[in-house]
Amino acid sequence: MNPTASFPMQLWEFFMLVVAIVYSIIVMYEYNRSGAHTPSTTPGPAVMNIGYGGRRLDLANPCETDLNDWSSYVQSWVNITALCAAVLVIDTIKQIFETACRRGFCNYFAQPDNLFNLATTVVQVFSALRIQIPNSIGHMSKRLSKIVKYLNVLPCIGAELDDTGELEIDDYNSWLDSAWEVFVVIVTLAEGVQAIVMPYTDCYAGPTLAVSSVGKPPVDFSDWSTENTVLVNISAILSVSFVLNVLLEYREVGCRGFWNDVSKVQMLAITAQVEAMQLGLPIPTALGRLIRPLLLSCGLGLKTKKAYEELVEASSEATMTKVAPLESDARQTQCCGKGSLLTQIQC
């Protein structure tokens, strides 16, 4: 946790760490247990009204990935999940290798943005394997990076690393790095479009994998009689904490500070993904990977920019400190030796 934060905020950060872990465990159990995606042959409780346009998803059509088949419109969209997962895996390996070459391998784990993107990669890979892992696991990234740094678990980590997950603009100066970022953006945007298109194909894979969970009851806080209702109600309560967390993070630093903090923007993306899951909407699982190139293109969250601003501010304060006595000396120089005897005595 951030030692510069107030004690209540430190308690809230710890609380959100627990919430993220509990919520992730509940969702993984709820959506991956046996029969979660298989419709019952006997009448059961009302199926939760989920999907675009209030569509009722009574059956699940798995639509398996086949990277050798891009002939049909539907199969091509299904394959996007695995393609995006492969690109994100390569992207993660690239980031680890480049960090190791430039600043040392250990620094990869102390930079929150790297861990957020690593979590996104894990979610996308398991989604391609038809295993539902919520993006909420990424919420632990900032806390994990702080633990790694402040407990000095890895002594090779530089003390100059910022806790806000700021980006090193020097890492993206080469045309190859820029071209790669553009390519990743295109693939990630394709995965976002996939989340919009998939509900109309009646194929439940990737972004719609969670939507294919059948027999999920609606939220009802007056009913805690079955395992399904307990899981649904608890996950709904915990999901509110993610929204409150974004509001508190924004209130703590304001608009400018919020958008200059990569970790806070990542948490905003995670909150959107959590609420999409709660509302039964397709989830663009790779959304968080867009944040780095987006902030870079807008000149936000840059470590060098913040260092320059701090240097200018420090120089300004030092100049003001030196100017004050000089102005006093100047006034004395101007008045002394001139005017009446009383004026000279006052000087």
Contacts in CASP RR format, 6 or more apart in sequence:
PFRMAT RR
TARGET T0000
AUTHOR 0000-0000-0000
METHOD contacts of the structure
MODEL  1
MNPTASFPMQLWEFFMLVVAIVYSIIVMYEYNRSGAHTPSTTPGPAVMNI
GYGGRRLDLANPCETDLNDWSSYVQSWVNITALCAAVLVIDTIKQIFETA
CRRGFCNYFAQPDNLFNLATTVVQVFSALRIQIPNSIGHMSKRLSKIVKY
LNVLPCIGAELDDTGELEIDDYNSWLDSAWEVFVVIVTLAEGVQAIVMPY
TDCYAGPTLAVSSVGKPPVDFSDWSTENTVLVNISAILSVSFVLNVLLEY
REVGCRGFWNDVSKVQMLAITAQVEAMQLGLPIPTALGRLIRPLLLSCGL
GLKTKKAYEELVEASSEATMTKVAPLESDARQTQCCGKGSLLTQIQC
1 10 0 8 1.000
1 13 0 8 1.000
1 14 0 8 1.000
1 143 0 8 1.000
1 146 0 8 1.000
2 9 0 8 1.000
2 10 0 8 1.000
2 13 0 8 1.000
2 146 0 8 1.000
2 163 0 8 1.000
3 10 0 8 1.000
3 150 0 8 1.000
5 13 0 8 1.000
5 252 0 8 1.000
9 248 0 8 1.000
9 252 0 8 1.000
12 245 0 8 1.000
12 248 0 8 1.000
13 143 0 8 1.000
15 241 0 8 1.000
16 139 0 8 1.000
16 241 0 8 1.000
16 242 0 8 1.000
16 245 0 8 1.000
17 139 0 8 1.000
17 140 0 8 1.000
17 143 0 8 1.000
19 238 0 8 1.000
19 241 0 8 1.000
19 242 0 8 1.000
20 136 0 8 1.000
20 137 0 8 1.000
20 138 0 8 1.000
20 139 0 8 1.000
20 140 0 8 1.000
21 140 0 8 1.000
22 238 0 8 1.000
23 134 0 8 1.000
23 136 0 8 1.000
23 235 0 8 1.000
23 238 0 8 1.000
23 239 0 8 1.000
23 242 0 8 1.000
23 274 0 8 1.000
24 133 0 8 1.000
24 134 0 8 1.000
24 136 0 8 1.000
24 137 0 8 1.000
26 231 0 8 1.000
26 234 0 8 1.000
26 235 0 8 1.000
26 238 0 8 1.000
27 132 0 8 1.000
27 133 0 8 1.000
27 134 0 8 1.000
27 136 0 8 1.000
27 235 0 8 1.000
27 277 0 8 1.000
28 132 0 8 1.000
28 133 0 8 1.000
28 134 0 8 1.000
29 231 0 8 1.000
30 36 0 8 1.000
30 213 0 8 1.000
30 216 0 8 1.000
30 231 0 8 1.000
30 232 0 8 1.000
30 235 0 8 1.000
31 37 0 8 1.000
31 132 0 8 1.000
31 209 0 8 1.000
31 210 0 8 1.000
31 213 0 8 1.000
32 131 0 8 1.000
32 132 0 8 1.000
36 213 0 8 1.000
36 214 0 8 1.000
37 60 0 8 1.000
37 62 0 8 1.000
37 204 0 8 1.000
37 209 0 8 1.000
37 212 0 8 1.000
37 213 0 8 1.000
37 214 0 8 1.000
38 60 0 8 1.000
38 214 0 8 1.000
39 58 0 8 1.000
39 59 0 8 1.000
39 60 0 8 1.000
39 214 0 8 1.000
39 215 0 8 1.000
40 214 0 8 1.000
40 215 0 8 1.000
44 215 0 8 1.000
45 215 0 8 1.000
45 217 0 8 1.000
45 228 0 8 1.000
46 217 0 8 1.000
46 218 0 8 1.000
47 56 0 8 1.000
47 57 0 8 1.000
47 58 0 8 1.000
47 214 0 8 1.000
47 215 0 8 1.000
47 216 0 8 1.000
48 215 0 8 1.000
48 216 0 8 1.000
48 217 0 8 1.000
48 218 0 8 1.000
48 232 0 8 1.000
48 280 0 8 1.000
49 56 0 8 1.000
49 218 0 8 1.000
50 57 0 8 1.000
50 211 0 8 1.000
50 216 0 8 1.000
50 279 0 8 1.000
50 280 0 8 1.000
50 281 0 8 1.000
51 57 0 8 1.000
51 199 0 8 1.000
51 211 0 8 1.000
51 280 0 8 1.000
51 281 0 8 1.000
51 282 0 8 1.000
52 199 0 8 1.000
52 200 0 8 1.000
52 281 0 8 1.000
52 282 0 8 1.000
55 199 0 8 1.000
57 204 0 8 1.000
57 211 0 8 1.000
57 212 0 8 1.000
57 214 0 8 1.000
58 214 0 8 1.000
59 214 0 8 1.000
60 204 0 8 1.000
60 212 0 8 1.000
60 214 0 8 1.000
61 202 0 8 1.000
61 203 0 8 1.000
61 204 0 8 1.000
61 212 0 8 1.000
62 130 0 8 1.000
62 203 0 8 1.000
62 204 0 8 1.000
62 205 0 8 1.000
62 212 0 8 1.000
63 74 0 8 1.000
63 75 0 8 1.000
63 78 0 8 1.000
63 201 0 8 1.000
63 203 0 8 1.000
63 204 0 8 1.000
63 205 0 8 1.000
64 78 0 8 1.000
64 205 0 8 1.000
65 78 0 8 1.000
65 79 0 8 1.000
65 81 0 8 1.000
65 82 0 8 1.000
65 128 0 8 1.000
65 205 0 8 1.000
66 75 0 8 1.000
66 78 0 8 1.000
66 79 0 8 1.000
67 79 0 8 1.000
67 82 0 8 1.000
67 83 0 8 1.000
69 75 0 8 1.000
69 79 0 8 1.000
70 76 0 8 1.000
70 79 0 8 1.000
73 201 0 8 1.000
74 201 0 8 1.000
74 203 0 8 1.000
77 194 0 8 1.000
77 197 0 8 1.000
77 198 0 8 1.000
77 201 0 8 1.000
77 203 0 8 1.000
78 198 0 8 1.000
78 201 0 8 1.000
78 203 0 8 1.000
78 205 0 8 1.000
78 206 0 8 1.000
80 190 0 8 1.000
80 191 0 8 1.000
80 194 0 8 1.000
81 124 0 8 1.000
81 127 0 8 1.000
81 128 0 8 1.000
81 191 0 8 1.000
81 194 0 8 1.000
81 205 0 8 1.000
81 206 0 8 1.000
81 207 0 8 1.000
82 128 0 8 1.000
83 187 0 8 1.000
83 190 0 8 1.000
84 124 0 8 1.000
84 128 0 8 1.000
84 187 0 8 1.000
84 188 0 8 1.000
84 190 0 8 1.000
84 191 0 8 1.000
84 286 0 8 1.000
85 121 0 8 1.000
85 124 0 8 1.000
85 125 0 8 1.000
85 127 0 8 1.000
85 128 0 8 1.000
87 183 0 8 1.000
87 184 0 8 1.000
87 187 0 8 1.000
88 117 0 8 1.000
88 120 0 8 1.000
88 121 0 8 1.000
88 124 0 8 1.000
88 125 0 8 1.000
88 184 0 8 1.000
88 286 0 8 1.000
88 289 0 8 1.000
89 121 0 8 1.000
89 125 0 8 1.000
91 117 0 8 1.000
91 121 0 8 1.000
91 180 0 8 1.000
91 184 0 8 1.000
91 289 0 8 1.000
92 117 0 8 1.000
92 118 0 8 1.000
92 121 0 8 1.000
94 180 0 8 1.000
95 108 0 8 1.000
95 114 0 8 1.000
95 117 0 8 1.000
96 105 0 8 1.000
96 108 0 8 1.000
98 171 0 8 1.000
99 105 0 8 1.000
99 107 0 8 1.000
99 108 0 8 1.000
99 111 0 8 1.000
99 114 0 8 1.000
100 108 0 8 1.000
102 171 0 8 1.000
103 158 0 8 1.000
104 156 0 8 1.000
105 156 0 8 1.000
106 154 0 8 1.000
106 155 0 8 1.000
106 156 0 8 1.000
106 157 0 8 1.000
107 156 0 8 1.000
107 157 0 8 1.000
107 158 0 8 1.000
107 161 0 8 1.000
108 114 0 8 1.000
109 115 0 8 1.000
109 144 0 8 1.000
109 145 0 8 1.000
109 148 0 8 1.000
109 154 0 8 1.000
109 157 0 8 1.000
110 145 0 8 1.000
110 148 0 8 1.000
110 149 0 8 1.000
110 154 0 8 1.000
110 157 0 8 1.000
110 158 0 8 1.000
110 161 0 8 1.000
111 145 0 8 1.000
111 161 0 8 1.000
111 165 0 8 1.000
112 141 0 8 1.000
112 142 0 8 1.000
112 145 0 8 1.000
112 163 0 8 1.000
112 164 0 8 1.000
112 165 0 8 1.000
112 262 0 8 1.000
112 263 0 8 1.000
112 266 0 8 1.000
113 165 0 8 1.000
113 167 0 8 1.000
113 262 0 8 1.000
113 263 0 8 1.000
113 266 0 8 1.000
113 291 0 8 1.000
113 292 0 8 1.000
115 138 0 8 1.000
115 141 0 8 1.000
115 142 0 8 1.000
115 144 0 8 1.000
115 145 0 8 1.000
116 138 0 8 1.000
116 141 0 8 1.000
116 142 0 8 1.000
116 262 0 8 1.000
116 263 0 8 1.000
116 266 0 8 1.000
116 288 0 8 1.000
116 291 0 8 1.000
117 288 0 8 1.000
117 289 0 8 1.000
117 292 0 8 1.000
118 141 0 8 1.000
119 135 0 8 1.000
119 137 0 8 1.000
119 138 0 8 1.000
119 140 0 8 1.000
119 141 0 8 1.000
120 135 0 8 1.000
120 138 0 8 1.000
120 285 0 8 1.000
120 286 0 8 1.000
120 287 0 8 1.000
120 288 0 8 1.000
120 289 0 8 1.000
122 133 0 8 1.000
122 137 0 8 1.000
123 133 0 8 1.000
123 134 0 8 1.000
123 135 0 8 1.000
123 137 0 8 1.000
123 285 0 8 1.000
124 191 0 8 1.000
124 285 0 8 1.000
124 286 0 8 1.000
126 132 0 8 1.000
126 133 0 8 1.000
127 133 0 8 1.000
127 206 0 8 1.000
127 207 0 8 1.000
127 209 0 8 1.000
127 285 0 8 1.000
128 206 0 8 1.000
130 205 0 8 1.000
130 206 0 8 1.000
130 209 0 8 1.000
132 209 0 8 1.000
132 210 0 8 1.000
134 273 0 8 1.000
134 274 0 8 1.000
134 277 0 8 1.000
135 269 0 8 1.000
135 270 0 8 1.000
135 273 0 8 1.000
135 274 0 8 1.000
135 283 0 8 1.000
135 285 0 8 1.000
135 287 0 8 1.000
135 288 0 8 1.000
136 242 0 8 1.000
136 270 0 8 1.000
136 273 0 8 1.000
136 274 0 8 1.000
138 266 0 8 1.000
138 270 0 8 1.000
139 242 0 8 1.000
139 267 0 8 1.000
139 270 0 8 1.000
141 263 0 8 1.000
141 266 0 8 1.000
142 163 0 8 1.000
142 165 0 8 1.000
142 263 0 8 1.000
142 266 0 8 1.000
142 267 0 8 1.000
145 163 0 8 1.000
145 165 0 8 1.000
146 163 0 8 1.000
147 153 0 8 1.000
148 154 0 8 1.000
148 157 0 8 1.000
149 157 0 8 1.000
149 161 0 8 1.000
149 163 0 8 1.000
162 303 0 8 1.000
162 306 0 8 1.000
163 263 0 8 1.000
164 260 0 8 1.000
164 261 0 8 1.000
164 262 0 8 1.000
164 263 0 8 1.000
164 264 0 8 1.000
164 301 0 8 1.000
165 261 0 8 1.000
165 262 0 8 1.000
165 263 0 8 1.000
165 301 0 8 1.000
166 260 0 8 1.000
166 261 0 8 1.000
166 262 0 8 1.000
166 301 0 8 1.000
166 302 0 8 1.000
166 303 0 8 1.000
166 306 0 8 1.000
167 262 0 8 1.000
167 292 0 8 1.000
167 295 0 8 1.000
167 296 0 8 1.000
167 301 0 8 1.000
167 302 0 8 1.000
167 303 0 8 1.000
168 302 0 8 1.000
168 303 0 8 1.000
168 304 0 8 1.000
169 296 0 8 1.000
169 302 0 8 1.000
169 303 0 8 1.000
169 304 0 8 1.000
169 305 0 8 1.000
170 304 0 8 1.000
171 177 0 8 1.000
172 178 0 8 1.000
172 181 0 8 1.000
172 296 0 8 1.000
181 292 0 8 1.000
181 293 0 8 1.000
181 296 0 8 1.000
182 293 0 8 1.000
184 289 0 8 1.000
184 293 0 8 1.000
185 290 0 8 1.000
185 293 0 8 1.000
187 286 0 8 1.000
188 286 0 8 1.000
188 287 0 8 1.000
188 288 0 8 1.000
188 289 0 8 1.000
188 290 0 8 1.000
189 290 0 8 1.000
191 207 0 8 1.000
191 284 0 8 1.000
191 285 0 8 1.000
191 286 0 8 1.000
192 207 0 8 1.000
192 284 0 8 1.000
192 286 0 8 1.000
192 287 0 8 1.000
194 206 0 8 1.000
194 207 0 8 1.000
194 284 0 8 1.000
195 207 0 8 1.000
195 208 0 8 1.000
195 282 0 8 1.000
195 283 0 8 1.000
195 284 0 8 1.000
196 282 0 8 1.000
198 204 0 8 1.000
198 205 0 8 1.000
198 206 0 8 1.000
198 207 0 8 1.000
198 208 0 8 1.000
198 282 0 8 1.000
199 208 0 8 1.000
199 211 0 8 1.000
199 282 0 8 1.000
204 211 0 8 1.000
204 212 0 8 1.000
205 212 0 8 1.000
206 285 0 8 1.000
207 282 0 8 1.000
207 283 0 8 1.000
207 284 0 8 1.000
207 285 0 8 1.000
208 282 0 8 1.000
210 277 0 8 1.000
210 280 0 8 1.000
210 283 0 8 1.000
211 280 0 8 1.000
211 281 0 8 1.000
211 282 0 8 1.000
215 228 0 8 1.000
216 228 0 8 1.000
216 232 0 8 1.000
217 223 0 8 1.000
217 226 0 8 1.000
217 228 0 8 1.000
217 229 0 8 1.000
217 232 0 8 1.000
218 232 0 8 1.000
219 232 0 8 1.000
219 233 0 8 1.000
219 236 0 8 1.000
220 229 0 8 1.000
220 232 0 8 1.000
220 233 0 8 1.000
221 233 0 8 1.000
223 229 0 8 1.000
223 233 0 8 1.000
224 230 0 8 1.000
224 233 0 8 1.000
235 278 0 8 1.000
236 278 0 8 1.000
239 274 0 8 1.000
239 275 0 8 1.000
239 277 0 8 1.000
239 278 0 8 1.000
242 267 0 8 1.000
242 270 0 8 1.000
242 271 0 8 1.000
242 274 0 8 1.000
242 275 0 8 1.000
243 271 0 8 1.000
243 275 0 8 1.000
245 267 0 8 1.000
245 271 0 8 1.000
246 264 0 8 1.000
246 267 0 8 1.000
246 268 0 8 1.000
246 271 0 8 1.000
249 258 0 8 1.000
249 261 0 8 1.000
249 264 0 8 1.000
249 267 0 8 1.000
250 258 0 8 1.000
250 264 0 8 1.000
253 261 0 8 1.000
253 264 0 8 1.000
257 264 0 8 1.000
258 264 0 8 1.000
258 265 0 8 1.000
259 265 0 8 1.000
259 295 0 8 1.000
259 300 0 8 1.000
259 301 0 8 1.000
260 300 0 8 1.000
260 301 0 8 1.000
260 306 0 8 1.000
261 301 0 8 1.000
262 291 0 8 1.000
262 292 0 8 1.000
262 295 0 8 1.000
262 301 0 8 1.000
265 291 0 8 1.000
265 295 0 8 1.000
266 288 0 8 1.000
266 291 0 8 1.000
269 287 0 8 1.000
269 288 0 8 1.000
269 290 0 8 1.000
269 291 0 8 1.000
270 288 0 8 1.000
272 287 0 8 1.000
273 283 0 8 1.000
273 284 0 8 1.000
273 285 0 8 1.000
273 287 0 8 1.000
276 282 0 8 1.000
276 283 0 8 1.000
276 284 0 8 1.000
277 283 0 8 1.000
295 301 0 8 1.000
295 302 0 8 1.000
296 302 0 8 1.000
299 305 0 8 1.000
332 347 0 8 1.000
335 343 0 8 1.000
335 346 0 8 1.000
335 347 0 8 1.000
336 344 0 8 1.000
336 347 0 8 1.000
337 344 0 8 1.000
337 347 0 8 1.000
338 344 0 8 1.000
END
